[in-house]
Amino acid sequence: KTHLADSLLASGVQVTKIFAPEHGFRGSADAGAHVDDSVDQKTGLPIISLYGTHKKPTQDDLKNVEMVVFDIQDVGVRFYTYSSTLHYVMEACAENKVPLLILDRTNPNGHYVDGPVLDRQFASFVGLNPIPIVHGCTLGELAKMINGEGWLANQLVCDLKVIPVQNYTHDAFVHISIPPSPNLPNDQSIGLYPSLCLFEATPVSIGRGTNTQFQVAGLPLEGAGDYHFTPVPMAGAMDPPQKGKLCFGFNLTTIPVRQLGFSLKYLLYFFNKMGKNESFFSSPSFFDKLAGTDTLRKQMLAGQTETQIRASWEPALKVYTQMRLRYLLYK
């Protein structure tokens, strides 16, 4: 298997530069790690980082660029930042009248839609648009939605073409053979990612610094669960949460994740274990950005059940689900 840039160059296509999202061009940087502009050692091409302070290509970045080709494996979850990078690339292309070609890819979480729809006052790089946590779109479909709903700045419309995936349906089981980022190493972690990522704004470890990233959950609190693990520095997580501490919780490596879907079960369990109070949220503002609203945090503090919380999502989810149908490329 070869990288797209390598394949294009081998086919005689003139590639002038590479734009890299979070985790870097070849996908090996830690989550949240600063990624500098650099030169790709294999091709010699300049790499422009679109993570950190420079999230959107500038006019100078796009000078003498005839077309931008977007080819990134997403996981269909709002806070996975590749969809935010797509938004900013679309915006830059629209502003500079550069066409965008998306080579669409499958969505391993594309078989369902769930979670709170983002409230725009909580928009950030971990969620820019009013879509649910599990949005049920490929990036090609999401790009069509961003254009069609007028979500780009100043109502801009990107000159967009999407090359669809052959023989894909949203109900299909999708195996991702190459990890899309260092801490989503396999299909199980990708399936659990929607349910576990909210822990990133809490003291709960979700396995960064282990070989079961996003497949375990635990706290340095004896009695929090029958399973235990100790996060340590490693490639992709050089400073993991709860580093060096024995954490107690759950091993989720074998649960039927497709049946679980997006669940608040583990979030509410650890919230209760920690005393059902504000101390659970190590960063309330970041939790709200991940959730796309402050309502979820307030509902938890008010003692609401998962059933009650889910009921509050339904009106906005129903509207979104109907709107989504207009942009689907696949059954």
C-alpha positions, 0 to 999 in steps of 0.5 A, a space after each residue: 500500500 502506498 500513500 496518495 502523494 507517492 502514487 500521484 508522483 509515480 503517475 506523473 502528476 505534479 504535486 507542489 506541496 502537502 497539507 497535513 492535519 493533526 497527527 501529521 502527514 503520515 499520521 504518527 504525531 501524538 494527539 494535540 502535539 504541535 506539528 511544524 511545517 517540514 519537508 517530507 523525507 520520502 518525496 522531498 515535498 514541502 509539508 504545510 501543517 494545518 494544526 495548531 495556530 495555522 489551521 486554514 491554508 492562506 492565500 500564499 499557501 494556495 498560490 500557484 495551486 491549480 487544485 487541492 486533493 483531499 484524501 484522509 481517512 475519517 472515523 465519522 465522529 464530530 470531535 475527530 479533527 479531520 472534519 474541521 480541517 476539511 471545513 477550513 480547507 473548503 473555506 480557503 479554497 472558496 476564498 481563493 477560487 481553487 477547486 477541491 477534489 475529495 477522494 472519499 473514504 468509508 466511514 467506520 461509524 457510518 451505520 448510525 447517527 447519535 449524540 447531541 447536536 452541536 450548539 454553535 456557541 460551543 464551536 471549536 476545532 473539536 466541533 465546528 458545525 451543528 452536527 451530532 457527535 456521530 454524524 453518519 456521513 463520509 467526508 464527501 457527504 459532509 463536504 456537500 452538507 457544509 456547502 449546501 447548508 451555507 456553513 462556510 464563512 460569509 456563505 461561501 460555496 466551495 467548488 467541490 467534486 467528490 469521487 465516491 467509494 465504490 460498493 460502499 453502503 452505510 450499513 456495511 462493516 468497515 475494516 480500517 487496515 491502517 490506523 487513522 491516528 496513533 491512538 486509534 489502532 484498530 476497529 474496536 478502538 474506532 467503534 468505542 471512540 465516540 463513547 470514550 472521547 468525552 473522558 478526555 476532559 476528565 481524570 479517567 484514562 482511556 488507555 493512552 500509554 497502553 497497547 489498548 488505546 480507546 479500549 479500556 477506561 479506568 481511574 487510580 481509584 481502587 474499586 472502580 473496576 475489576 480490570 487494571 492497567 498503568 499508562 506509560 510514555 510510548 509512541 503516540 502518547 509521550 505524556 499520557 493521562 494518569 502516567 505511571 499510576 495504577 488505574 482500575 476500571 474496564 477492559 472493553 477490548 472484546 465487547 460487541 461495539 457495533 451493538 453498543 453504539 454511542 453510549 453514556 454508560 461508562 461516562 455515567 458510571 465513573 461520574 457516579 464513582 467520583 461522587 457525582 460532582 464538578 470534580 469529575 470535569 477536569 476541564 469543564 470548558 473542554 468537556 462542553 466543546 467535546 459534547 458540543 453543548 453545556 447541557 450534557 454536563 449540567 444534566 449529569 450534575 442534576 442526576 439525570 439518567 441516560 434515558 432522560 439525557 437521550 430524550 433531550 437530544 431527540 428533537 435536534 437529532 430528528 431535524 438533522 437526520 432528515 437534513 442529512 438525507 439530502 447529502 447522502 452519496 450512499 444507501 
